[in-house]
Amino acid sequence: RALDAGKHVFLFSNNVELADELQLKKRGRALGLLVMGPDCGTAIIAGVGQGFANRVPRGRIGLVGASGTGLQDVSCTVAHLGEGVSHAIGTGSRDLSKDVAGAMTGFGLELLADDDATEVVALIAKHPAEEVAEKMHGVLRKLGKPVVVRYLGKPARKSEDGVFYAANLDEAAAAAVALA
């Protein structure tokens, strides 16, 4: 109903079937609307926290993440380092799985690339399926803005094509601030 009303969706619940998630995200994308979730715990849109978001200043760093605690950590570290967050778009824990293939992650990255207030983009997520990681790298290298990535659970891959892969969340936040 929210999508039909032209509204973005923040879907906290994790009790959503995969087929329903795919359908919702496909419909949202077709309508130009975000479907943050299911299992989305954190988002900050235009300075307004949703779910388990921390209050941080507005700024030049845009975040997309399939890790709510990762988004919280990086947004707070960015603030501690003297910068702020334009938006933090949560995608839900399955978004970078092989099945969902980064449907909202890619869309969120594109939205941040088009946002004049966002000068640096950071992607923070649990490690994606390998084919999805390659797909996201292709999206990231074409954004036209500095990009920082931290995929949790595995060592950082080699930075290339203007995409900096951080070794940990603190390094990701510091790199984003330095690039801003």
Phi, psi and omega in degrees: 000321180297316178299317178298332179273004178078026183252143169293157184238131170249108187249097184288322185303144174253008181264053180239129179296148180304316180300322178292319177300314180299317180295314180297316182291323177296316180294315178301314180299316180298329180270355183075028182240144176282141167241095182273102184120189006293168182064039176262120182257342188215135170203151172226111182246118180051041177087356181257117179284143176231145181069226181265062181261149176266154175278115179228157180291154172290149181192203191260003184252123177258136182242143169231138183204142171254042177202101182299317179291328175295317177298318179299312182300310183292319180297320179291321179293319176303314179297317179299328180275004173096012179240181181223180186245128175286309177206150171232107186261111174279147184242345186096151190291336182266000189300326181264016175286166179301322184290316184273332170060032174073030184306310181271334176299310179300317180295315178300318178297318178296319178298318179293325177297328180272354184273118181297332181283343181263119179256334180227142180242136175233135176250121182236120185199160167299153185298128182281169169302146187303317180292330177285324176300318178293318177300315180295323178300319177299320177293313184298318183290345181258004185293330181083010177225158175300141185228136175236139180229137167226111172263121183284147172098350178217158176298154179295141174280168180296133177290135180200162177057030180079009179253119180267121177261115184275153181278338179201175183295320179298317179295323178298313180297314180297320179295317179298317179295316181298321180289330178287000000 
